[in-house]
Amino acid sequence: MAEKGYIHVYTGNGKGKSTAAFGLAIRAALSGKRVFIGQFVKDMKYSETAIGDYVKNITIEQLGKGCFISKDPTEEDQRVAGIALKRCNELMTSGYYDVVILDEMTIALYYGLISLEEVLAGLKARAPHVEVVITGRYAPEPLIAFADLVTEMVEIKHYYKEGVLSRKGIDC
């Protein structure tokens, strides 16, 4: 009998939410688990998008239309996020993957691209063994209450404030 899967939420304004999720993905994959990572907002190629080239049982898909945080999201952003959520919900329900990471999903929630009700319905309908990790700032209270494990990353100090931009292999 497969182990029960739990729901993790990594949120907060500090750095490290996606990094923690990717670390869990590598650990799970190296123990023989199948991992799916769906990135809800990102569509640029970052260092992490090559993970599937190195670790065979990790599949990563960029499901967003790019970073719209500096502008209002469009109807197209909403349409694409809806398709992404439907795909991820189907994957969680199928049980094919042991771990499903919904990277930056809380950003899609915060900007109203997807509904909390649909997210919770997908989490409730998932196969019992599927472990789910949700990342991003602004996790809503009902999602936090529903999750089994919640970690808030708190920024104490960041070199970005000193003008240091994202560095390949370290920050992106």
Secondary structure, DSSP 8 states (H G I E B T S, - for coil): ------EEEEESSSS-HHHHHHHHHHHHHHTT--EEEEESS--S--GGGGHHHHSTTEEEEE-S----TTS---HHHHHHHHHHHHHHHHHHHH---SEEEEETHHHHHHTTSS-HHHHHHHHHHS-TT-EEEEE-S---HHHHHH-SEEEE---S--GGGGT----TTTT-
